[in-house]
């Protein structure tokens, strides 16, 4: 938000310089911006004055899911993949979530769009930790305490 306000202030400053008759090249050099930007701002300024240089708000596409739908999606994600038919493993993938969104709301997203949506609602990508479901924790601890020291000792011996 602060960066947007700073860019808007820069455009307004350029408009002041344009109004004073300063050359486009000089404005670009003094504000450390491209001539292309100054020329675009000059066209906008001529067409609509300083108001035409005002920020138009944050960029990007408007979310296709409403607030209630995003909350419903969060609840569905918290239930886990198995609750939605993916029983082979317990990982949410972008293609799975893309499909889930379509099945729940009949709204199409690309996997990249789903990534942006997940970020917007507070999720971040995670690298799955691969642990066998059949893993016997007690047996692993026994191996680490009894077998591993023997193996480790052989390497140093």
URLIN-V964502 format. One record per residue. RES is the residue in one small letter. OMEGA is omega as a letter, one per 40 degrees, with the letter a starting at -180 (NA if undefined). NEAR is the number of other C-alpha atoms within 8 Angstrom. D_FIRST is the distance of its C-alpha to the first C-alpha in Angstrom with 1 decimal. Layout:
BEGIN
[[RES;OMEGA;NEAR;D_FIRST] [RES;OMEGA;NEAR;D_FIRST]]
END
This chain:
BEGIN
[[x;i;4;0.0] [x;a;5;3.8] [x;i;6;5.4] [x;i;9;5.2] [x;i;9;6.4] [x;i;8;8.7] [x;i;8;10.0] [x;i;11;10.7] [x;i;8;12.5] [x;i;9;14.4] [x;i;11;15.6] [x;i;11;16.7] [x;i;8;18.5] [x;i;12;20.2] [x;i;12;21.3] [x;i;8;22.9] [x;i;10;24.7] [x;i;12;25.8] [x;i;7;27.1] [x;i;6;29.1] [x;i;6;30.6] [x;a;9;29.2] [x;a;7;30.0] [x;i;10;27.4] [x;i;7;28.4] [x;i;8;28.0] [x;a;13;24.5] [x;a;12;23.6] [x;a;9;25.3] [x;i;6;24.0] [x;i;8;20.3] [x;i;6;20.9] [x;a;8;19.9] [x;i;8;22.3] [x;i;9;24.8] [x;i;6;23.9] [x;a;8;20.3] [x;i;13;21.9] [x;i;9;24.5] [x;i;8;22.2] [x;i;12;20.3] [x;i;10;23.8] [x;a;8;24.9] [x;a;11;22.0] [x;i;13;22.6] [x;a;7;26.3] [x;a;7;25.9] [x;i;8;23.6] [x;a;9;23.0] [x;i;9;19.8] [x;a;7;18.5] [x;a;9;18.7] [x;a;12;16.1] [x;i;9;13.4] [x;i;7;10.3] [x;i;4;11.7] [x;a;5;8.8] [x;i;4;8.1] [x;i;4;11.2] [x;a;4;14.0] [x;i;4;16.9] [x;a;4;17.2] [x;a;6;18.8] [x;i;5;22.5] [x;i;8;23.2] [x;a;7;22.8] [x;i;6;21.8] [x;i;7;25.5] [x;i;9;26.2] [x;i;10;23.5] [x;i;8;25.1] [x;i;8;28.5] [x;i;9;27.5] [x;i;9;26.4] [x;i;8;29.8] [x;i;8;31.6] [x;i;9;30.0] [x;i;6;31.0] [x;i;8;34.6] [x;a;11;34.7] [x;a;13;36.1] [x;i;11;39.7] [x;a;7;39.1] [x;i;7;38.2] [x;i;6;41.0] [x;a;9;40.0] [x;a;7;42.6] [x;i;5;43.2] [x;a;7;40.3] [x;i;9;37.5] [x;i;7;34.5] [x;i;9;31.8] [x;i;6;31.2] [x;i;10;28.9] [x;i;7;31.9] [x;a;8;33.1] [x;i;10;29.9] [x;i;13;29.7] [x;i;8;33.3] [x;i;9;32.6] [x;i;13;29.8] [x;a;11;32.2] [x;a;7;35.1] [x;a;6;33.2] [x;a;7;31.3] [x;i;7;32.8] [x;a;8;29.4] [x;i;7;29.4] [x;i;10;26.7] [x;i;7;27.2] [x;i;9;27.1] [x;i;8;23.9] [x;i;8;22.3] [x;i;12;23.6] [x;i;9;22.0] [x;i;8;18.5] [x;a;9;19.6] [x;i;10;20.9] [x;a;9;17.8] [x;a;7;15.9] [x;i;8;18.6] [x;i;6;18.7] [x;i;7;21.5] [x;a;6;21.8] [x;i;4;24.6] [x;i;4;27.6] [x;a;4;30.7] [x;i;5;33.7] [x;a;4;36.3] [x;i;4;39.6] [x;a;5;42.2] [x;i;5;45.3] [x;a;4;45.8] [x;a;4;49.4] [x;i;7;48.7] [x;a;6;51.0] [x;a;6;49.3] [x;i;6;52.6] [x;i;7;54.1] [x;i;9;51.2] [x;i;8;51.5] [x;i;9;55.3] [x;a;9;54.9] [x;a;9;52.4] [x;a;8;54.8] [x;a;8;58.2] [x;a;9;57.9] [x;i;9;55.1] [x;i;9;56.8] [x;i;8;60.0] [x;a;8;58.2] [x;i;8;56.2] [x;i;8;59.5] [x;a;7;61.2] [x;a;6;58.7] [x;a;5;59.4] [x;NA;4;63.1]]
END
